[in-house]
């Protein structure tokens, strides 16, 4: 269905409303800045960014262990703090109805990805693990999982692979074979793989154990059930949960911004917008090879330092594939990712 065209009057009205909102926000921020300069705001507090909405953020005050001790507060940002994201640790001050973030602590790490225009944008910061959710439905994309794993290695964030919707295993032998294959492949490489389902009692027990006292970002293509998992793990929170499109069996985006929730067992969970692709255009060939830890293990022994692991003599990587020591599918995935970076010249 094509988009309905706006009349000139409707377009003018929308533009007017948006300008009024921006003007109100600017005036409010100026008032808060005046209170700050006059020393009329409360004491400085340690906090963490819960979510970002344009030029404002929600901040929650935290204790020495990083656990929330109050309800989130909507705050403005000082002019030099424009790049804050969910998970950032900050210093902020408030009055009864206003707040402002005055400083940001150095980040331990940051998860980035290109936006629709190819501009690199930070998604979340200060992460202890990236929970990569895949599922039996919608159709799994192993190469997308490999892209996520490369991103975790480059960012220095330990990954946890979650295969969701394992209740669908009973439906076919194909599903059971997929689960066995993916678990065997990634566990042999050295990654932790856990199974999960929100449809059965105890279906989240194994996953829950890996979340205690950690700041975890849930990520994966739309429809794999990230928000359903987060809702089940955080039953007291109101989280939008979507369903697969009946015809395409693809997921619908239900999460529009990364949001941090405290986890009752200690730590926090960040639910991120669904991603059907995960571009790695911002990284180099060296980063990609570093991100494939199983390939990296053999590439150090290639005859040539610039070996492309295709048909070069003395390639330890292709030799490992031929001897069954390395997955052929993983090497093919490695090459396809490189091709997206180099136009096929790698």
Protein Blocks (a to p, Z undefined) as FASTA:
>chain_A
ZZddddfklmmmmmmmmmmmmmmmmmmmmmmmmmmmnopaccddddddfbdehjaccddd
ddfkopafbdcddddddfklmmgcehiacdddddfkbccdfbdcddfbdcddddfkopac
dfbghifbdcddddfbdcddfklmmmmmmmmmmnopacddddehklmmmmpmklmmmmmm
mmmmmmmnopacddddfkbghklmmmmmmmgopacdddddehilmmmmmmmmmmmbccdd
ddddfklopacdfbfbdcddddfkgpcdddddddfbdcfklpcfklmmmmmmmlmmmmmm
gfblklghlmbghiaklmmmmnopacfklmmmmmmmmmmmnnopZZ
